[in-house]
Amino acid sequence: MASEFIKQISTVLKMLDSLEKEYNLIGYNQTEKKVYYTIVMILDSKDSCNITDVINLSNLSRSTVYKAIKKFEINKLLQLDQSNYDKREFNLTVLVAA
């Protein structure tokens, strides 16, 4: 039973490692990856994601989330667009290389 659990976890970790390489996430630290994965999870469950959504779901500080998002934006993994409803808020879009 334990060996089956270990095998399943190992398979998931190998898949995650492969995805991180494919989408150029290898060079980011665990906190930055948590921000990125949080954004992806939010976008999977609803049509839009903003910085406040990420802060609330990740339980990270606004400063930490913003720094990671800016790093992803500079490296062209995310796009930030100012919200039409609240000029203090930015909507996030994951950019995927074709």
MOURRA-V450224 format. One line per field, one symbol per residue. burial: I if it has 16 or more other ideal C-beta (glycine too) atoms within 10 Angstrom, else O. Layout:
burial: ???
This chain:
burial: OOOOOOOOOOOOOOOOOOOOOOOOIOOIOOOIOIIIOIIOOIOOOOOOIIIOIIIOIIOIOOOIIIOIIOIIOOOOIIOOOOOOOOOOOIIIOOOOOO
